[in-house]
Amino acid sequence: MKNKGILRGIFGKPLHPLAQAYVASIPVDSRLYRHDITGSIAHAKMLAKQKIISEEEADLIVNGLISIGEEIEHGKFNSKPELEDIHMNVEARLFEKIGDVAGKLHTARSRNDQVALDLRLFLKEAILETIDRLKNFQKILITFAEANQKVIIPGYTHLQRAQPVLLAHHILAYFEMFQRDKERFRDCLKRTDVLPLGSGALAGVPYSVDRDFLARELGFAVVSANSMDAVSDRDFVIEYEAAAAIAMMHLSRLAEELILWSSAEFGFIEIDEAFTTGSSIMPQKKNPDLAELVRGKTGRVYGNLMAILTVMKALPLTYNRDLQEDKAGLFSTVDILGTSLEVFTEMVRTLKVNSGRTYEAAGTGHTLATDLADYLVKKGVSFRQAYDIVGEIVKYAISKGKSLSELSLEEYYRFSPTFAEDVYSITVETSVVARKVYGGTAPEQVSEALSRAKRLLESEVEGRSD
């Protein structure tokens, strides 16, 4: 018996060439070849174990599949678009290699649970790789924060200078974001780590298959509980893409800040030339294109998430061909997030900080106004009254073109007799030091936060919780 390629069943008429090209997914799903072969090998072993096929037949199938895998890896495999997808291409090649015994591989299996298996195998690997890249990026953030632990910068709200903070404190905010990202991916892994094989097309299979054996052989934590859900579930794909969208949003926020900070208007940092590009017409330009591209590619990841949600929103149980559209967006998202993290890891590693400029900026724009109000509160003035007093002082200082530190004591007296010489002890440094609350920007708190972050990463490597 010869494999006929695209399955036509009762149809006597071949698929129209346009329709054949339209349904073909081999350009996308060929990426799943390793996972398809791995799943098929486990399935063949299980069939032999359960005496559904003989050991000899299983050996022929397994060796044939291994050989096909080697052909693909060495570029000697010629896939045929008319065979529609990677699964049918592998099966057709298996027929060529071992003959009709290849037809026994599909016993107790549907392409529906086969595809679901391959996708879960792929995504399990992708999740672990994503988590590793996030960890590597966090390590660089810690290194950068430690190297600039004493650097003071202006903190912002509404993109207006607000209060002085340590640069390390600012960077560790991103460490926390990416920590939450890892938690989301780990949570996604739990729901991806479910074996669908054995569900058949939708109703299960009428053979005494050993699904627990398959789960052990393929490294799955649990076996799917409902065959109809198993072949139509793509929640795990949606979860990955949602977690990736949030992670890209975090990267994009950092990208925006690096773009701003590297501009002449800010002048806080210099992005290494290896991660900038020039202008086609202006020779002086040094553009932060890598950061801009991460910001731009975030939109593509958002689009991929919306695409899979739209595919799934009206699908009746169980499998529908719409689900063929689950892979292109997922592969795109995996690649974009992975490469973006790698690029940012190296870019942050080479950043240079202009600490003189950041310090100057931290002390201008009346960033010590809140500290001035707190000064009055500590002398018995209510905060709301102190707030109003300092608001008037700032308005006066602006009208005189002075900073708060340039006002004389007599000028302070105009607004409140509570002021004394010690008002001049309020500085950028004392502002930072004063915020000793857990999670604040005081140097000792930031130092402890760095230690906690390092302990957290070390505990993850060792497989324990901190």
Summary of the structure (lengths in Angstrom):
residues: 466
radius of gyration: 30.5
end to end distance: 59.8
largest distance: 103.0
contacts: 1458
relative contact order: 0.10
helix: 66%
strand: 5%
